[in-house]
Amino acid sequence: MKKDSGLVYGFGAYIIWGILPLYWKLLGNVGSVDILFYRIIWSLIFMTIYLVVLRKIPTFIREVKELLKSRRNTLAIIAAAIFVSLNWGTYIYTVSIGQVQQASLGYYINPLLNVLAGAIYLKEPLSRQAKVASLCALTGVVLLTIQTGVFPFNSLFLAASFCLYGLTKKQLQLSAATSITLETLIIAPLALIYLFFLSPVGFMNYSLNTNLLLMGAGIVTAIPLLLFATAVKKLSYITIGFLQYVNPTIMLAMAIFLFHEPYALPQFIAFAFIWLGILIFILGNFIQSRKKGLRL
């Protein structure tokens, strides 16, 4: 496997996540909680088909049996399912109320938490350029936070939940397909109970176009998760942290140019600090890898 293959998977995941607000905007007539649980149900169906078509069912069964031997790993996959579900729900809600910039801010904060978690919890080395890059990015995030005028609860919750999700997955020895299938399977019973008995609309009682979009939500949810799960296994958590700036940058651009949310010079300055940090980190890693032949 080429040393940069992890970067390809990572970039792919974050680009898809960056453009997903366009998809959720098409489901404006569906409640946030309903979208969340439809994502879980249809993701599980998609992943089941994926396992069957690619003949990965034996691998899935073997990995699940191995997982269940460890109480710690069993609790970890349950925790991962909860973290990603909370993240999805908060994200969908934030976008649905027209706060794409708030969602973007959450994913700007998240990489800083990833870098911190990688350095403190996983004991990954934090190079000089990573420290400088983190300081630049932190400056930009603080400026963006101040400019919102309110304490960004949704943004912080998005950042923390996805950091914990990625950190949990980093420590699980599961293939990407098995991990995602289990995560959706764990939450699926709750989703079915809500959609059949508690949802004000009922299960799939929308127009044909909306029902098709809800079914497609499983595909657009599962594919970037597969890419992300693969990238997490191949890259350091610090590198994952800085890759994630691709996602909120795309979201921020859409918030400004497509959704016409307010954007002024102070926000541009904050944005410049963040991208300066990314540039320092990427160039530093590139130079080091060229000199020492290290994997990013």
PyMOL commands that set and color helices and strands:
alter all, ss='L'
color gray80, all
select helices_A, chain A and resi 5-25+32-53+57-68+71-96+100-120+128-148+153-170+176-198+208-234+237-243+246-257+265-292
alter helices_A, ss='H'
color red, helices_A
deselect
rebuild
show_as cartoon
